Amino acid sequence: MPDKTTEGSDSTTADVRTAARGLTEGARNVATSMTDAVRDAAATLDESRSTAADGLAATASALQDRAAGLPGGETVRNVARAAADRLGGSAEYVRTHDATRMMADVRSFVKSNPGPALAIAAAFGFLIGRTLSRD
């Protein structure tokens, strides 16, 4: 006479294995979908890098041109020139680094400077929230 406990146990084990295989396959599909989405987002960013870099460079150039005529003394003019230089450097960085490299640099910055990174993220979130909530 067959042992019903063993038969039930074998059936349960098979069901668990089947469910585990299904979960594993589902997780693989989700991971693949996420990887594809990230790759598509990176491609979109790479396509718009040139436009963003051109905008930063144009802003830097305009600020540099107008710095001499700003009221407020030499300190204000120096700050404007320094900001223009930083914008120009940012434009060059955006031109020469792809999205993957930029994300690696952001990760490195966040790991090295968690406090300032959190403050920047909070300020950025606040600005986006204010922009989206305006009527």
VENQUIQUI-V106597 format. One record per helix or strand. SS is the DSSP state (@ for helix, = for strand). FROM is the first residue (numbers start at 1). TO is the last residue. If there is no record, write none. Layout:
BEGIN
ss=SS from=FROM to=TO
ss=SS from=FROM to=TO
END
This chain:
BEGIN
ss=@ from=4 to=67
ss=@ from=74 to=96
ss=@ from=99 to=112
ss=@ from=114 to=133
END
